[in-house]
Amino acid sequence: MSEKITLPSGAKLEITPLPYCKAWAVTQRVTKAFEKIDLDIKGIDFKNIAITDIVDLKSPLCAILSSEEIIEAAKECFSRCTYNGLKINDETFEPITARMDFLPCVFYALRANISPFFANLLTFFGKN
């Protein structure tokens, strides 16, 4: 089951989730990386984000974007993704015009592989 996303640039991203063992390994790597990041997003309305909210998110955003663990986990996910119909590889984001899509691709590829593990977590803890 693959997910097809049209990126803000108009490019097409298709994500096929990794097999369970690899997706779980990616989840563990990203979780471990997030453990090191002090992230407080309470009270931020992401639909109407203000410049002050962006300033508040600067440190955690920089920590996420500079995390080799997170980028390497995303590259693992990219092994089963296509960008405009072509398999994602080290050359995909080489063109300047494609670079604007790198971070959204990272986000969507990680989300597709990680979020299924958390889908019923709140129910499990009796929060839903």
N, C-alpha and C positions, 0 to 999 in steps of 0.2 A: 504494500500500500504506500503510494508516494503522495507527497503534498506538493502542489504547484502554487507558486507565489509570483505575483507580478511586483517587482521592486519599484520604488518611487521613480527610478530612472526609466522604467519601462522594460528593463531586462527581465527575463524569465528565469526563475530559480526553481528547480525540481529537486526535492529531497526524498530519498528513500532511506528510511531509518536503518541504522546499523543492526546487525544481529544482537540478540540479548547480551551476550558476554561482553562484546565490544562497547555497546551502549552503556552498560553498567560501569565499565572501566572509565569511560568518558565522564559519566555522572560522578564517580568518585574523584577523578582528577579536578573537575570543576568545583565540586563541593570543598575539596581540600584547599583550592585556591581562594574560594570565597571566605573560608574560615579565617584567612589572614587579613581580610578587608573589613575595616570598620564602616559599616553601611547602615545609615539611619534614614529611611525614606518615609517615615510616618508623617502624615500631614501634607505630603506633596501630591497635588492634583495633576497627574501626568497629562490629562486632556487639556488643561489650561496652565501649563507650566510657565512660571515667571522667571525672569533673569536671576532673581535672588535664589530660586530653587536650583538653577543650573550652577550657580556659585557654590551652593551647599553640596552639590553632587560632584564637584570638581575632584576632590581627593579620591573618593571611591571610584569614580570614572577613570581617572588616571591609573589607579591601581589595577583595575580590570583590563584596560587597554594595554598596559605594560606587562601583563602577566603572560609569560611564555607558556605556562601550563594551560591557560585558557585558549590561547591561540593554537597550540599544538592539539588540544582536544578538538577544536573546531576543524582543524585540518584533517583529523581522523574522520570526522563526520563528512567532510567534503569528499572523501573517497567514494561516497555513494550519492553524490549530488551532480547536477548539471547546471550550467549557466548558459543561457541561450542555446540549449541543446547540446552543448559540448561538456564533456567531463571536466570537473574543476581540477586544476593542477597548479603548479608553481607559476605558470605563465598566464593563467586566467586573468589576474588583476594587474598584469604588467602594463597594459594600455592605460594611460591617464584617465580616459573616459570610463573605464571599468572600476577604477579605484574607489569611486563613491559608493559602490555596491559591496565592497569588502566587509565593512562592519555590519550592515544589515544581513549579509549572507552568514557571517559568524553567528549573529543572534538567532536567526531562523534555523540554522543547522543544529546549533546546540539545543534550542528549545524543542525541536522535533525529536531529538534523541533523549533528552533528559526529562522533559515534563511527564511522559507516561509513568515514570516511577513515582511521581508525587501526586498523581491524579486523585487517589482516594485517601491520601494521608490525613486530611482533616476529619474525614469520616471515621477513620481508624482510631483517632484520638477523641472521638465523640464531639467534634466541633461543628458538625453539620447535621 
